Amino acid sequence: MNADTLAPIAAVVYKPTDHVEPLLLRVAIALRNRGLRVGGVLQHDMATIAEDPCAMELEDLHSGEKFALSQELGSGSEACRLDPASLAHAAVAIRRALDDGVDVMMFNKFGAQEAGGAGLRDEMGLAVVSGVPMLTAVGERFVDEWETFTGGVATVLPPDDASILAWCDLTLGT
């Protein structure tokens, strides 16, 4: 399959100080308000809500369901807190949204898991080959892996609402 047959792909390249999670959520809300069916998952950090400063949850943008992304490993643990069962849950939610015919698919990020060939990487590819435009965020440290994954055909966006929504307008005809 060549780049001409793939759905449009865009990534917001960000630094840790850019607070990309609230930015993507604002974009998702704006797209819904324009009447688009939005699928995918976005991350919410729960540090201000939970007693655990590293607690995270994912929101299924298609159904509205929220579920834990981090797992409790006990005090003193330094292992990865990402819950593999939550990633599997997210993968099912993404595939369900694709089956339901969403207009755009959003992923919280192309991060360490995806750069290493795991995480939601397969679902990102599935969205694009299924003809659904895909929007995600990529930390600066994973740009090289992102370029390899997309074959250099993705649009790179700055971390601001106007630029992202302009890409959506152009891509989705909103």
Summary of the structure (lengths in Angstrom):
residues: 174
radius of gyration: 15.5
end to end distance: 27.3
largest distance: 50.1
contacts: 523
relative contact order: 0.24
helix: 42%
strand: 22%
